[in-house]
Amino acid sequence: MQTYRELLAARDRLERDIERAREEEIGLVIASIWQQMDEYGLTVEDLQRYRSKPLHRRRAVPKYRDPRSGATWSGRGRPPSWFDPRAERDFLILK
């Protein structure tokens, strides 16, 4: 069985090997990307144009209001403690 210090030294060697392999592969990947860009006549601007845009989720519109506290609930997810489904009409927000 290896000692703790031997294992630490082996880990350091392994981490160096991993970083070296990563650097080599990154170079190959970048070269491949440039080759494909040349093949299809793409520019960096083309890539930026087709980059996915972040999704903006619409905020849920409140559907129910607690008459005592004024707290609202959209009707999505777990109902709040103040909401009584038997008296749903009492909590509806009229537009």
VOBA-1610 file (N, C-alpha, C; in pm, whole numbers, padded with zeros to 5 digits, always signed):
BEGIN
Met+00084-00119+00000Met+00000+00000+00000Met+00088+00124+00000Gln+00046+00225-00076Gln+00124+00347-00084Gln+00098+00436+00037Thr+00197+00516+00069Thr+00181+00609+00180Thr+00104+00732+00134Tyr+00065+00810+00232Tyr-00009+00933+00204Tyr+00074+01026+00117Arg+00201+01042+00148Arg+00288+01132+00070Arg+00307+01081-00072Glu+00318+00951-00088Glu+00333+00895-00222Glu+00207+00919-00305Leu+00092+00905-00241Leu-00034+00930-00311Leu-00047+01077-00351Leu-00005+01169-00263Leu-00009+01311-00296Leu+00082+01342-00414Ala+00201+01282-00415Ala+00294+01304-00526Ala+00236+01248-00656Ala+00172+01132-00647Ala+00110+01073-00765Ala-00004+01161-00816Arg-00080+01218-00722Arg-00189+01308-00762Arg-00134+01431-00833Asp-00025+01488-00781Asp+00036+01606-00844Asp+00081+01573-00986Arg+00144+01456-01005Arg+00188+01415-01139Arg+00067+01398-01231Leu-00037+01335-01180Leu-00157+01313-01259Leu-00223+01445-01298Glu-00230+01540-01206Glu-00290+01671-01237Glu-00208+01744-01343Arg-00076+01733-01338Arg+00009+01795-01441Arg-00015+01728-01576Asp-00026+01595-01577Asp-00053+01522-01701Asp-00190+01559-01759Ile-00287+01574-01672Ile-00422+01612-01716Ile-00418+01750-01780Glu-00352+01846-01718Glu-00345+01982-01772Glu-00271+01985-01905Arg-00164+01908-01915Arg-00087+01902-02040Arg-00173+01844-02153Ala-00246+01735-02124Ala-00332+01672-02224Ala-00444+01767-02265Arg-00499+01838-02169Arg-00607+01934-02198Arg-00556+02044-02291Glu-00440+02099-02263Glu-00383+02205-02347Glu-00361+02155-02491Glu-00311+02033-02505Glu-00288+01977-02638Glu-00421+01959-02713Glu-00521+01907-02643Glu-00650+01883-02708Glu-00722+02013-02740Ile-00707+02113-02656Ile-00769+02242-02686Ile-00715+02296-02818Gly-00586+02283-02838Gly-00526+02328-02964Gly-00586+02256-03083Leu-00606+02125-03070Leu-00665+02047-03180Leu-00810+02087-03205Val-00883+02110-03098Val-01024+02149-03113Val-01035+02285-03180Ile-00953+02380-03138Ile-00957+02513-03199Ile-00919+02507-03346Ala-00818+02427-03379Ala-00779+02412-03520Ala-00894+02353-03601Ser-00965+02257-03545Ser-01078+02195-03613Ser-01191+02297-03635Ile-01215+02379-03534Ile-01320+02482-03546Ile-01285+02580-03657Trp-01159+02627-03659Trp-01117+02722-03764Trp-01130+02659-03902Gln-01095+02530-03912Gln-01106+02461-04041Gln-01251+02457-04087Gln-01342+02424-03998Gln-01483+02418-04034Gln-01537+02557-04067Met-01490+02658-03996Met-01534+02795-04027Met-01488+02834-04167Asp-01364+02799-04202Asp-01314+02829-04337Asp-01394+02753-04442Glu-01424+02626-04412Glu-01497+02541-04506Glu-01635+02598-04538Tyr-01702+02655-04438Tyr-01836+02708-04457Tyr-01839+02860-04474Gly-01723+02922-04474Gly-01716+03066-04492Gly-01775+03145-04376Leu-01760+03093-04256Leu-01815+03158-04138Leu-01714+03253-04075Thr-01765+03357-04012Thr-01680+03450-03938Thr-01719+03444-03790Val-01638+03507-03708Val-01669+03512-03565Val-01803+03584-03544Glu-01829+03686-03625Glu-01955+03758-03614Glu-02074+03666-03643Asp-02056+03574-03739Asp-02163+03478-03767Asp-02194+03394-03644Leu-02090+03352-03575Leu-02111+03271-03455Leu-02184+03350-03347Gln-02147+03476-03332Gln-02212+03559-03230Gln-02358+03583-03264Arg-02388+03596-03391Arg-02526+03620-03434Arg-02615+03500-03401Tyr-02561+03380-03415Tyr-02642+03259-03392Tyr-02631+03206-03250Arg-02560+03278-03166Arg-02548+03235-03027Arg-02685+03239-02962Ser-02713+03140-02881Ser-02845+03136-02819Ser-02861+03253-02724Lys-02980+03307-02724Lys-03011+03419-02637Lys-03061+03362-02504Pro-03035+03431-02395Pro-03084+03381-02266Pro-03237+03382-02262Leu-03291+03283-02199Leu-03436+03274-02189Leu-03485+03367-02078His-03584+03446-02110His-03644+03533-02011His-03782+03478-01981Arg-03796+03428-01860Arg-03926+03373-01822Arg-04017+03486-01779Arg-04139+03480-01826Arg-04236+03581-01785Arg-04278+03554-01642Arg-04287+03659-01568Arg-04330+03646-01430Arg-04479+03614-01428Ala-04518+03521-01343Ala-04658+03481-01334Ala-04742+03596-01279Val-04856+03617-01339Val-04947+03723-01296Val-05025+03674-01175Pro-05033+03753-01070Pro-05110+03710-00952Pro-05257+03689-00987Lys-05312+03582-00936Lys-05452+03549-00963Lys-05537+03559-00836Tyr-05472+03540-00720Tyr-05544+03542-00593Tyr-05475+03640-00497Arg-05557+03704-00409Arg-05503+03797-00311Arg-05563+03765-00174Asp-05477+03769-00072Asp-05522+03752+00065Asp-05581+03885+00111Pro-05711+03890+00145Pro-05771+04018+00184Pro-05711+04077+00312Arg-05656+03994+00399Arg-05601+04044+00525Arg-05462+04105+00506Ser-05373+04029+00444Ser-05234+04075+00435Ser-05200+04142+00302Gly-05281+04117+00201Gly-05252+04171+00068Gly-05156+04086-00012Ala-05111+03973+00046Ala-05020+03883-00025Ala-05092+03824-00146Thr-05016+03797-00251Thr-05076+03743-00373Thr-05018+03607-00406Trp-05091+03535-00491Trp-05048+03403-00537Trp-05094+03387-00681Ser-05009+03332-00765Ser-05041+03318-00907Ser-05126+03195-00937Gly-05138+03106-00843Gly-05211+02983-00868Gly-05118+02871-00911Arg-04988+02901-00922Arg-04889+02800-00958Arg-04816+02753-00833Gly-04781+02628-00835Gly-04706+02574-00721Gly-04796+02547-00602Arg-04733+02527-00490Arg-04806+02495-00367Arg-04884+02617-00319Pro-05011+02597-00283Pro-05091+02711-00237Pro-05040+02762-00102Pro-05048+02892-00080Pro-05006+02948+00048Pro-05104+02908+00158Ser-05062+02923+00282Ser-05146+02878+00394Ser-05276+02957+00404Trp-05277+03080+00359Trp-05398+03161+00368Trp-05504+03124+00264Phe-05467+03049+00162Phe-05559+03016+00053Phe-05646+02897+00091Asp-05777+02916+00080Asp-05873+02808+00106Asp-05942+02776-00026Pro-05917+02658-00083Pro-05976+02625-00213Pro-06129+02623-00211Arg-06189+02604-00094Arg-06335+02604-00086Arg-06392+02746-00104Ala-06310+02846-00073Ala-06353+02987-00086Ala-06271+03057-00193Glu-06241+02986-00299Glu-06154+03037-00406Glu-06203+03171-00460Arg-06333+03186-00476Arg-06388+03310-00532Arg-06359+03432-00445Asp-06348+03411-00314Asp-06322+03522-00223Asp-06182+03579-00243Phe-06093+03501-00298Phe-05954+03543-00314Phe-05920+03589-00456Leu-06011+03568-00551Leu-05984+03604-00690Leu-05959+03754-00706Ile-05861+03787-00786Ile-05834+03927-00819Ile-05914+03957-00944Leu-06005+04051-00933Leu-06089+04089-01047Leu-06015+04193-01129Lys-06021+04176-01259Lys-05948+04269-01347Lys-06032+04385-01388
//
